[in-house]
């Protein structure tokens, strides 16, 4: 569901940043003043949903693996340099194959995917990719020249990989002494809020104002603006693992939590109508914007964490049953590819058209769902042709390595006898 929201938001963002693609630009401005359009404008919150999920799954899987491997060892001796290195290698193997395909598209293939009066813009993007592709490969593109990033949505991969490298600093204390681990999580959340509030410069960084006052380069793409969100996910993963997803709440705190979660997500999605709405003369002050920017992402993360927690522990009622439906399992496997490919598909369709579009709400929704469908189809093909063969080879190498280790141990035992 979050990827659907992201696709819709990126469609609006690209159209808003390239008004020459429309022949009714004023309608897009009026549309941005409607209450329902705030859901499109504030899709940046959907990226925080993925950071939460990444942290939660990372912590849960790490704790599951370490509990099996270290039952006889000191509980604090949970991560050697060799294990940490193998974790990084495994992560790169999982991320890189599809990522390389995307960089290949942006660097060499994209200029040949379309024609038309607007297409020259994308040849400039290709030149940028040829200059800065190496920063993507090293996962530092969110620091090196972020205003000229090769395929700007890849900032997420850079942040996620950097968070992955950082995660043991929180996970090891969570295992050794949980109070210290949760204190570190709290420190990261507070630091994120302080830094974002100090750098906001009076700009509410939604998809329509992402590049105003250097919000994109100074705040949005940087890990310090999301580290608290990711750490909340790490804490949630620890709680789910520690209580084996069996922590049951009484009715009063359960209902209270759901009311707060729904209220927070609704308010954060639509509160910008206060200054964007038609006829509204109210302009948020720098202080109000700083408070919103500082609190919105941690608050969103806590609300989403509640939904994940209750759904995982069987207390999510209809919401939990819906989110746990088997229908979503195959779609989850290709979400990564959809995230990578959908901006390219939007670009090719919109900017290779010889005609300007007369945008309406119906066309916006239809176009968004067409992009979503094409992204899923192409992601499935990429998964079958690229991701599956690489992961299968990795599994084969791991099995052969384990067999070699077992034979080596057996020879040592025979030698001792």
Secondary structure, 3 states (H helix, E strand, C coil): CHHHHHHHHHHHHHHHHCHHHECCHHHHHHHHCCCCCHHHHCCHHHHHHHHHHHHHHHHHHHHHHHHHHCCCCCCCCCCCHHHHHHHHHHHHHHHHHHHHHHHHHHHHHHHHCCCCCCCHHHHHHHHHHHHHHHHHHCCCCCCCCHHHCCCHHHHHHHHHHHHHHHCHHHHHHHHHCHHHHHHHHHHHHHHHHHHHHHHCCCCCCCCCCCCHHHHHHHHHCCHHHCHHHHHHHHHHHHHHHHCCCCCCCCHHHHHHHHHHHHHHHHHHHHCCHHHHCCCCCCCCCHHHHHHHHHHHHHHHHHHHHHHHHHHHCCCCHHHHHHHCCCHHHHHHHCHHHHHHHHHHHHHHHHHCCCCCECCCHHHHHHHHHHHHHHHHHHHHHHHHHHHHHHHHHHHHHHHHHHHHHHHHHHHHHHHHC
